[in-house]
Amino acid sequence: MFLQGRYLFAIIFLSITGFVGRKMYLYYFDTTPPVVTIQGFEDEKGYSGDVQGSIKGSSKYKISHVSMWLDGTAMHEEFKVNRKQFDHPISIPCKSITDGRHTIKFEVVDATKNKNITVVEKTFYTDNLPLQASLVPLNSASKASQGRCLYIQLQVNKPVRSAIINILQNQYKFFPEYKNSSILEAIVPIECEQEPGDYPYTVEVIDYLGASLILEGKMHVISFPFKRKNLNITGNKLQTELEFTKLQEQDLEEIMDKLAKASSGEKLWTGVFEVPIAMKGITTDFGVIRTSQERGRKVHKALDLVADPKSVIWSSNNGIVVLKDRFTHTGNTVVVDHGCGILSLYCHLLDYADNIQVGQRIKKGHPLGRMGMTGYASGDHLHWEIRVNNVAVEPMQWTQRWN
């Protein structure tokens, strides 16, 4: 009996010692952050009325306290827990805060010496108004010429998850006219080859609760009298260009398709676009049907601009440089992404500006290079091109205000 008592005492003593030792080890050396889960709130989801949820957490040692902020304002700061596990309800008064985007942030701190922290952020939208939207009438909103753009505005009564126009078997997104604007705008490119006539379209608007609204309209495509021209370039210019680059026309088109799809969803440009050179004339208009001995029949979907020799070329508007390379037909080429699928191209450059790099965010007027005749060119000029969702359109339309 005495031996059994000693064994029992030893077991109890070792258990207590192990428990205390583990607790001391966790307190001084554990670096594992608390495990935290949020229920009732989903990222990028819309809510109306007051929303109920919960925050759950656990720690190997124990949780010291929990803090919670809504849009940077403390709702609960260092709420004491002092347990290994906890489960607390959360209530967000969505009716009493403005409709729109909000961020809720939780910070859970354990009670170890290291004060391990877990931070969780959730973004959500409050949406307490019934969805309303209407097309804004503009003088030219119902018609556009071949090779130009259709500009459409949409008035909404609150922030929406998405607004899309379905037209010409394609979809184009609406984007805010400016940050937090209730006016949304969409720009629809019309191919040079698009048949003239009337085309119906629908606009689908979806709010953050999933409610949708369908609007209908009709667009008229007007025929444009594109010119014809023969292009004569002495020597085998395309073959000569292979000494400088192996990148062909098809390579540029593949790159442009990727750049259009990866275009920034943010509207980067402001106001009208500028002609990107101190222009003295236009040698080839947009949409001219050109015939040459090396390339056959091609529609020239850009403007060829001339100026003084070696004139500086600048960005026509704010954006991000997304391409700087040489191709056999366009020579030294720079592409600027202006956001929302709008890209501008500057081709045949003699050389590049010293401070221009891919990924660089630039302002309207930032130097890109100098006018030259690299690539398939018969003389010094700038080939200036604007594409909307990778459809080339008349650049001069972008130098005027939409009306």
C-alpha positions in Angstrom: 0.0 0.0 0.0 2.8 2.3 0.8 4.5 1.6 -2.5 1.3 2.2 -4.4 0.9 5.5 -2.6 4.4 6.6 -3.6 3.7 5.6 -7.2 0.5 7.6 -7.2 2.2 10.6 -5.7 5.0 10.4 -8.3 2.5 10.2 -11.1 0.6 13.2 -9.8 3.8 15.1 -9.2 5.1 14.4 -12.7 1.7 15.4 -14.2 1.6 18.7 -12.4 5.3 19.3 -13.2 4.7 18.5 -16.9 1.6 20.7 -17.0 3.3 23.6 -15.3 6.4 23.1 -17.5 4.4 23.1 -20.7 2.5 26.2 -19.7 5.8 27.9 -18.9 7.3 26.8 -22.2 4.3 28.1 -24.1 4.3 31.4 -22.2 8.0 32.1 -22.9 8.7 30.4 -26.2 5.5 29.8 -28.2 5.3 31.9 -31.4 2.2 30.4 -32.9 -0.5 33.1 -33.6 -4.0 32.5 -32.4 -6.4 30.6 -34.7 -9.3 32.9 -35.7 -12.4 32.4 -37.8 -15.1 34.9 -38.7 -18.7 33.8 -39.3 -21.5 35.8 -40.8 -19.3 38.2 -42.9 -18.0 37.3 -46.4 -15.5 39.4 -48.4 -17.0 41.6 -51.0 -20.5 40.7 -50.1 -23.4 43.2 -49.8 -25.7 43.4 -46.7 -28.8 45.4 -45.8 -30.1 45.9 -42.3 -28.2 44.9 -39.2 -25.9 41.9 -39.7 -25.2 39.3 -37.0 -22.1 37.2 -37.0 -19.4 35.8 -34.6 -15.7 35.7 -34.0 -14.1 32.5 -32.8 -10.6 32.0 -31.6 -8.2 29.6 -29.9 -4.6 29.6 -28.6 -2.3 26.9 -27.3 -1.7 29.1 -24.2 -4.7 31.4 -23.9 -6.2 34.5 -25.6 -5.5 37.8 -23.8 -7.9 40.2 -25.6 -9.7 41.0 -28.8 -10.1 44.3 -30.6 -12.4 45.3 -33.5 -12.5 48.3 -35.8 -15.1 49.4 -38.4 -13.6 51.7 -41.1 -10.7 52.5 -38.7 -13.0 53.4 -35.8 -12.7 51.2 -32.7 -15.9 49.3 -31.8 -14.3 47.1 -29.2 -10.7 47.8 -28.0 -8.8 45.2 -26.0 -11.9 43.3 -24.9 -10.6 40.9 -22.2 -10.9 37.1 -22.8 -8.3 35.2 -20.7 -9.4 31.8 -22.1 -7.9 29.3 -24.5 -11.0 29.5 -26.6 -13.7 32.0 -27.1 -16.8 32.6 -29.3 -18.3 36.1 -29.3 -21.3 37.5 -31.2 -20.8 40.5 -33.6 -23.4 43.0 -34.7 -22.8 45.5 -37.5 -25.4 48.3 -37.7 -25.6 48.4 -41.5 -28.7 50.6 -41.5 -26.9 53.4 -39.6 -23.7 53.6 -41.8 -23.5 54.9 -45.3 -24.2 52.6 -48.3 -21.0 51.5 -50.0 -17.7 49.8 -49.2 -16.6 49.2 -45.6 -13.8 47.3 -43.9 -14.1 45.5 -40.6 -10.8 44.5 -38.8 -10.2 42.1 -36.0 -7.1 41.8 -33.9 -6.7 38.8 -31.5 -3.7 38.8 -29.1 -2.7 35.8 -27.0 -1.4 36.0 -23.4 2.1 34.7 -24.0 5.3 36.8 -23.4 5.6 37.2 -27.2 2.0 38.5 -27.5 1.4 36.7 -30.7 -1.2 38.5 -32.9 -3.7 37.4 -35.6 -5.3 40.1 -37.7 -8.3 39.4 -39.9 -9.9 42.0 -42.3 -13.1 41.6 -44.2 -14.4 44.0 -46.8 -18.2 44.3 -47.3 -20.8 46.6 -48.8 -23.9 48.1 -47.2 -26.8 48.3 -49.6 -30.1 49.5 -48.2 -31.6 51.2 -51.3 -33.7 49.5 -54.1 -31.6 49.5 -57.3 -32.4 52.3 -59.8 -30.5 53.1 -63.0 -31.1 54.9 -66.3 -29.2 55.7 -69.4 -28.1 59.4 -69.7 -29.2 60.8 -73.0 -26.3 62.4 -75.1 -26.6 63.9 -78.6 -24.4 61.2 -80.1 -25.1 58.3 -77.8 -27.3 56.5 -80.3 -24.9 56.6 -83.3 -21.3 56.1 -84.2 -19.3 55.9 -87.4 -17.3 52.9 -88.5 -13.9 53.0 -86.8 -15.1 55.3 -84.0 -16.4 54.7 -80.5 -19.9 54.8 -79.0 -19.9 56.5 -75.6 -22.7 55.7 -73.2 -23.4 57.1 -69.7 -25.4 55.4 -67.0 -26.9 57.0 -63.9 -27.1 54.8 -60.8 -28.6 55.7 -57.4 -25.9 53.8 -55.4 -22.6 51.9 -55.8 -23.1 48.7 -57.8 -21.2 45.5 -58.2 -21.2 45.6 -62.0 -22.7 47.2 -65.0 -22.2 45.7 -68.5 -23.4 46.6 -72.0 -24.0 43.7 -74.3 -23.6 44.9 -77.9 -22.3 43.5 -81.2 -21.9 40.1 -79.7 -19.4 41.5 -77.1 -19.5 42.8 -73.5 -18.0 46.0 -72.2 -17.8 47.1 -68.6 -19.0 50.5 -67.3 -16.6 52.3 -65.0 -17.1 55.4 -62.8 -16.7 58.8 -64.6 -14.5 59.7 -61.6 -13.9 58.1 -58.2 -17.2 57.6 -56.3 -19.2 59.1 -59.1 -22.9 58.0 -59.6 -22.3 58.4 -63.4 -20.8 55.3 -65.0 -19.5 55.3 -68.6 -18.8 52.7 -71.2 -16.9 53.0 -74.4 -17.8 50.6 -77.2 -15.3 50.4 -80.2 -16.8 50.0 -83.7 -14.7 48.0 -86.1 -13.9 49.7 -89.5 -15.4 46.6 -91.1 -18.7 46.8 -89.1 -21.7 46.8 -91.4 -23.7 50.0 -91.2 -27.2 49.7 -89.7 -29.1 49.5 -86.5 -28.0 47.2 -83.6 -29.9 46.6 -80.3 -28.1 46.5 -77.0 -28.8 45.7 -73.4 -27.3 47.1 -70.2 -27.3 44.8 -67.1 -26.7 46.4 -63.7 -26.2 44.3 -60.6 -26.0 45.6 -57.1 -24.1 44.2 -54.1 -27.2 42.2 -52.9 -27.5 40.5 -56.3 -30.5 42.5 -57.5 -30.3 43.2 -61.2 -31.9 45.6 -63.7 -32.0 45.4 -67.5 -32.1 48.5 -69.8 -32.5 48.3 -73.5 -31.3 50.6 -76.3 -30.4 50.8 -80.0 -27.2 52.0 -81.8 -26.9 53.1 -85.4 -23.6 52.5 -87.2 -22.9 55.1 -89.9 -20.9 54.2 -93.0 -17.6 56.1 -93.3 -15.9 56.8 -96.7 -12.4 55.4 -96.0 -9.7 56.4 -98.6 -7.4 54.2 -100.6 -3.7 54.6 -101.1 -0.7 52.8 -102.6 2.4 52.5 -100.4 5.8 52.2 -102.1 8.8 51.5 -99.9 12.2 51.0 -101.7 14.2 48.0 -100.8 13.2 45.0 -98.7 12.6 46.9 -95.5 11.0 44.0 -93.6 14.0 41.8 -94.4 16.4 44.5 -93.3 14.5 44.8 -90.0 15.3 41.2 -89.2 18.9 42.4 -88.5 17.5 44.3 -85.4 14.6 42.1 -84.2 13.0 38.7 -84.7 9.6 39.9 -83.4 7.0 39.9 -86.2 3.6 41.5 -86.6 1.9 38.4 -85.2 4.0 38.6 -82.1 2.8 42.2 -81.5 -0.8 41.2 -82.0 -0.5 38.3 -79.5 1.1 40.7 -77.0 -1.6 43.3 -77.5 -4.3 40.8 -76.9 -2.7 39.9 -73.5 -2.2 43.5 -72.6 -5.8 44.4 -73.4 -7.0 41.6 -71.2 -4.6 42.6 -68.4 -5.5 46.3 -68.6 -5.9 48.1 -65.3 -9.5 48.2 -64.2 -8.9 51.7 -62.9 -9.6 54.7 -65.2 -6.1 56.2 -65.3 -6.6 58.9 -67.9 -8.2 62.3 -67.4 -9.9 64.7 -69.8 -9.2 64.5 -73.6 -6.1 62.9 -75.1 -3.4 65.1 -76.7 -1.9 64.6 -80.1 1.5 63.2 -78.9 3.8 65.2 -81.1 4.2 68.8 -82.4 2.4 67.8 -85.5 2.8 69.5 -88.8 0.6 67.2 -90.8 -1.0 63.8 -91.3 0.4 61.7 -94.1 -2.0 58.8 -93.7 -5.5 59.1 -92.1 -7.1 56.5 -90.0 -8.9 53.7 -91.9 -7.1 54.2 -95.2 -7.0 51.1 -97.3 -3.3 50.8 -98.3 -1.7 48.5 -100.8 2.0 47.8 -100.8 4.4 45.4 -102.6 5.4 43.6 -99.4 2.3 43.5 -97.2 -0.5 43.5 -99.8 -3.9 45.1 -98.9 -4.1 46.4 -95.3 -6.4 48.8 -93.5 -4.3 51.4 -91.7 -6.0 51.6 -88.3 -3.9 54.5 -87.0 -2.7 58.0 -87.8 0.7 58.7 -89.4 1.8 62.1 -88.1 4.8 64.2 -89.3 6.8 66.9 -87.5 10.3 68.3 -87.5 13.1 65.7 -87.7 13.7 63.9 -84.4 10.7 65.6 -82.7 9.9 64.5 -79.2 7.0 62.1 -78.8 5.0 62.1 -75.6 2.3 60.1 -73.9 -1.2 61.3 -75.0 -2.6 60.8 -71.5 -1.9 59.4 -68.1 -1.2 55.7 -67.9 1.3 52.9 -67.3 4.0 51.9 -69.8 3.3 48.2 -70.6 5.5 47.6 -73.6 8.9 48.9 -75.0 10.3 46.7 -77.7 11.2 46.5 -81.5 9.1 44.8 -84.1 9.8 44.3 -87.8 6.8 46.3 -89.0 6.4 48.9 -86.2 10.0 49.3 -85.3 10.8 50.8 -81.9 7.4 50.7 -80.2 6.0 51.9 -76.9 2.5 51.0 -75.5 0.8 52.8 -72.7 -2.1 51.4 -70.7 -4.6 54.1 -69.8 -6.9 51.7 -67.9 -10.3 50.1 -68.6 -9.0 48.4 -71.8 -7.7 51.7 -73.4 -4.2 51.4 -74.8 -2.2 53.8 -77.0 0.7 52.7 -79.3 3.6 54.9 -80.5 5.6 53.3 -83.4 8.6 53.8 -85.7 10.5 55.6 -82.9 14.1 56.6 -83.7 15.0 55.9 -80.0 13.5 55.8 -76.6 13.5 58.4 -73.9 16.2 57.7 -71.3 13.8 57.5 -68.4 11.1 55.3 -69.9 10.7 51.8 -68.4 8.0 49.1 -68.6 5.8 49.3 -65.5 6.4 53.0 -65.0 3.3 55.2 -64.3 3.5 58.3 -66.3 1.6 61.6 -66.8 0.2 63.1 -70.0 3.0 64.7 -71.8 5.8 62.4 -70.5 8.5 61.9 -73.2 8.6 58.5 -74.8 11.1 58.9 -77.5 11.9 60.7 -80.8 10.2 60.4 -84.2 12.0 58.1 -86.6 11.4 55.5 -89.4 12.4 52.2 -87.8 10.3 49.2 -89.0 8.3 49.2 -92.2 8.3 52.9 -92.9 9.1 55.0 -96.0 10.1 58.2 -94.0 10.2 59.7 -90.6 6.8 59.8 -88.9 4.9 58.7 -85.9 2.4 55.9 -86.2 -0.1 56.8 -83.4 -2.8 54.2 -82.5 -5.5 53.8 -79.9 -7.2 50.5 -79.1 -10.3 49.9 -77.0 -10.4 46.3 -75.8 -7.8 45.6 -78.6 -10.0 47.2 -81.3 -8.2 50.0 -83.1 -10.2 53.2 -83.3 -9.9 56.7 -84.7 -7.4 58.5 -82.3 -8.6 62.0 -83.1 -12.0 61.2 -81.6 -10.2 60.9 -78.3 -8.8 64.5 -78.6 -12.3 65.9 -78.4 -14.9 65.9 -75.6 -17.6 63.3 -75.9 -21.0 64.8 -76.7 
